[in-house]
Amino acid sequence: MTILVQDLNQWKGAPVLDVTDTKIGTLSSVYVDAATDEWLFASVETGVIGFKKVVFVPLDQAAVGRHDLRVAFPKETVKAAPAFAVDEELGPEDEPRIYAHYALPYDPAATPSGRRLARR
């Protein structure tokens, strides 16, 4: 099933599950390709009150369930991704680290802004 970015944004606050249906956290934001507007990453809020952080997970092969979003990575991989404060903006220097963590190719020159990710 194809998930449109505007539809995925309606799932903010929904549980994000890994490949074994283990809860990782809750959907915080959706990040799209700045050149194509195609959804690429979800930012997921994890942790407990007072110790919350945001990690990014690719949306490739993600699926929407009845009340949750399932991603194609194990919880351990997602939790080991570069982490950010809940209210922290993603900087251009952070993008390559996120892509590298998931062994994904990164080419910022593909967009006029020199950035691959845009928050929606």
Buried (B, 14 or more C-beta within 10 A) or exposed (E): EEBEBEEBEEBBEBBBBBEEEEEBBBBBBBBBBBBEEEBBBBBBBBBEEEEBBBBBBBBEEBEBEEEBBBBBBBBEBBBEBBBBEEEEEBEEEBBBEBBEBBEEEEEBEEBEEEBBBBEE
